[in-house]
Structures are given as structure tokens and as C-alpha cells.
């Protein structure tokens, strides 16, 4: 995924979610956009209903107490 603000390539989590009756059911998640799109095509062909795709960027988190940098999808 390309970050618009900085112009650098960042990693993202692609999450496929079904919303049914006010409930969110996670069906699939991956960091590869091609796998997410293939799963979407397969799911639509098999079950005849679509999924909602969420794109969650990888975030850099600094812990000042331990002076460590961690990464998390939020």
C-alpha cells in the first residue's frame, strides 16, 4: 500500500468481513492484496453474496518505558 502523506510503501492488512444482522463475522485476512481479491471472487462465486473489505495499515508504536519499537495493525 502506498502512503499518500510520505510517499513510501507500507504494509497493510486486508480483512474480509461479512455483515449479517448487525454482526460482523471475519471470513479472511491477509497482507497480500492478490490473495484477498482471489478469495473475494471465490466467495462470491460460491455463496452468491459479497464481503466488505477493510484495509488496515501497519502502524509503528514506540514504547518509551522499554525504549523499543513495535509494529501493529490497527
N, C-alpha and C positions, 0 to 999 in steps of 0.2 A: 504494500500500500504506500502511496506517495503522500507525504505530509505536505500540505499546502503552505503552511507557515514557514517551515525551514527548507523545504525542497529536497529533503533526504528520504531515502527509502526506509520504511519502518515495517515491523511485523505486525500482523493483525490476526485476531481470532474470528473465524466466520462461524456463526452459530445458527442452525436451522431450527425454528420453533414453530409448533402448531398451537394456535389459539382456538380453543374449543370450549364454549360455555363459560367464558370468563377465566379459564385456566390456561396457563402456559405450560406446554409439555415440550421439553427439549428433545429433539429427534437425532441431531447430529451436530458435531463441532469439529473443526479442523483449522489449521493455519494455511492451507493451500486452497486458493480460490477455485482452481480447476476441479478439485475433488468435491468441493461444495456445490458447484454447478452441475456436475455429473450426478451427484446424489439427488439434487432438486429435480433433474429431468427424470431419473429413475422413479422417484417417489410420485411425481405427477402422473407418469405413465401407469404405474401400478395401482395407486389408490384414487386417482381422478380428483385430487384436491391439492392445493398449493400450500407452501410453507412460507413463513416470514423469515427473512434473513437479517440477522443483526451483525454488524461489523464493529468489533471491539478492538481498539488499538492497544498495543503494548505500552505500558507506562513505566517510567523509571522512578523508583522510590528510594529515597535516601533515608537511612536510619542514623540520626546524629548520635544516639547513645552508643551504638556499636561501631559507628563510622564505616558502615557497609552500604553498598548499593545493590538493590534488588530490582527485579523486573516482575510485573504482574499485569494480567489482563483485567481491566476494569471497565 
